[in-house]
């Protein structure tokens, strides 16, 4: 049995998923690592902790009965986007990685659009300047830690730093690169012009290739640490949101038939594959390269999806291991519309459509009779309203979304139905909640020759999926409430 293992280096944990040569999942394992904040607004992770977590998760994976006697022939990688990892010439991190959720580079974020007017920047990269992206982080480090930048040979994304430890080779892929703000979206390569104008050393950016490309073989030291054969294929890999689309069968626009990915992780995304770059002139949507060669993506992003649910659980059920389950059960009994309670999920600022790091969350419309049920349901509805704003912007680019497939650790039956109602379209439950890891495993399988190219893969998705159609009365109610929701951002004070 030939096996490929996908490695998903997420915001708080690494997740492994093993696939055999027929596309059947043989198991999933996970291990966590911390995010540290030395100062308010900072978010950093130690790359050594990524490696420790990978070793733990891999040992658990290889101990599974389903992998006994299997030939693990490939590894594929995916991971969190927009971050910055600074490596020396040996591939060792010279400081903690600056994560996508880090907000320290706000001055540099503004400076980018002073140097490159927004209209020009969006036309070239498909994106506007945002504090989450990689470019302002690099500018901040150059300005505030010049001695660290002097020791830096390579600036890479998290999954690329992990892969360098696996293979000894430094590289990146076009999907992750397209989310850095240093990338020419149409040429599918780094932009020399942007690097020059932002005074970023183009030579420190890793060589680029497509995500399914073979990056190299697993070197002996890493193989020994992970319990794997030396020399097995390691794919370059790709960014987590496009990899999730691949993992759920949304490889090409012509195959998606108007289906969009709705991802409910820490943040939330709506993503559609497209055959050519589609750019919102105002930069309210992200335009990215897909992990499939010759394909692109359009993506709307909200920063606090499952993070909003986690927040309300901490608020209402602290230290209760069953708190989330109890609150969701109560919310299911609350009426659609939460009896007038509205929630803005801007707990960490917001991207689509506002791109405002100072936006703040809010609960509006509370009455004395409201309780955990209405508040929790309002949180779920608020995230769905945020996703709907992004979907409407996609329609403005000429896309015609007809259905959604929802995946991610935040998925539950109630939320799936709310999303179907708010988006007013059928929403299927993804065949796996571990879509990014499955996409990474498929990339590894292609690199090893276990599967055909990502664009041609015929691997079936596992099992039947649950589809929820919009309930007409609830969809009509949410259509009315969405107008009030969209007014709140302008009416409420900013930090």
Phi, psi and omega in degrees: 000125181266133188231140170240135180248123175270137180244117180248107182268090187275190184288337182223352182201155172263140182233132178247141176223127182256133177239141172271184187290352176262356183092007180280136179284129181258353179156159178226134174226159184215157172206144189258164173211156186271156166253134185246146180232097181288335178218158177304134180089350179276153173209110184229153175225147179271116180303335176295329178290329175299315181295317178300317180294321178298317180298317180295312181296324181291322179297322178291322180295312184291343178276352182291138180304327183296340181259003178294126180081359180280152175259102176284114187247352186205152170232139173233152185234149169212172180178179181301142184265165168077351185285177179222122177242131186250115185248147172275187186287355174263358183086012180265137179294133181267353177197169175301148178290141176265119191273167181301329183275001179285134185245018187289335190266041181293322179295319179292328177299315177292321183297326181303315182279352168281325179279324181232107182307144187307316182301318179291317181298314180295319180298325183276315187261341186084004185216153174264167181292136182211143185296339179286336189286169187285320187304310179296331177295318179296317179297320179298313183295320178301322183279321189256339178226062184299330179292328176289316179297326178296331179273353185275125173263323184227141172244118188225173174273163184306312183295332179287324176295320179293318181293326177300325178288330179285319189247341187081000181250140178259127179200169171215177182237167186290332181290313177293318181298326182290352179252023181255340186079017179239021197234138173272106187298324185281324180276349184054050179201167175303148178262110176298324182296313180295316179301320180296313185287334177265000179057045175252131183292107180301331181290347178268357178271137187293148174303144185252149173207180176282158191293330184274002183291146175288121180274334183152185178259155179293120184284162191300315183298316180291320180299318180295319181292329184262351181076029183244162178292139175295141173088358180295155186292138175235119179282154176301316177087183186205176180294154192292320182292312175298324178296323177296320177300316177299317182297338179255013174088007179265067184278319184225153181300319183291339178268340184284334178053044177080011178271134178246150174277131171245110185256130179242077172258208174308309167261176179234148179222150164242123187228137177231131174285144179222157184273349176210158183299129175240119190239127171285120185304332180270357178072023181282342175248158173268135170250125188225161167280142174281165172283353177267125181305138177077011180235155177234177177224152166246133186221133168259143184225130169246139193279339185227087177263271175300334176299328177291319177295318177300320181298314183290330175294316178297325183288316189260335182227056182296138176063018177254110183297339178258012186301315182298315181297317181293320180291321178294322177296320178292318181297328179295338180268349178283152181288153171304136186091355174053035179053040175092356179279132176239146182232128170264120186274037185267052185288340178231037190078190181210151171261255184298129359261000194270330185047058185231104179292345181263359175299147182232151178287164180201147167249124186232142175094019182288143174233167184299332182275353181284150181215200183304326182297309182292320181295315181295316179297321178299324177297314179298318181292322180298318177297318179297320177298320179297319178295323180295325177300318178295320180297321178296322177295324177297320177300326178294341176269004179096000176285152181234072180296131182246339183202163178233157170233123188255138181210165177124166184293342181271001187290134169211167187298317181297314182295321178301317180293319178299317180296319177300319181290314183291318178281345180055052176204155176299139180231119179267149172283127179305145181298341173213140174283350182259051190295319181296317179295323177294319176299319178296320178297323178293320177299318177297320180296322178293316180299327182270355182081013176284327180232157175291185182300159181300326181288339184248359186299134178250013178302126181284152171283146185286132168066178175275151180247150179279125179248132176244123176273151177296141175273116191308315182295321180287322177299320179294319179296315181293326177299322178289317183290334183296328177297318178294317179305314186289339177282338189296323184303316182286332186276333185269150181290151176259159179289000000 
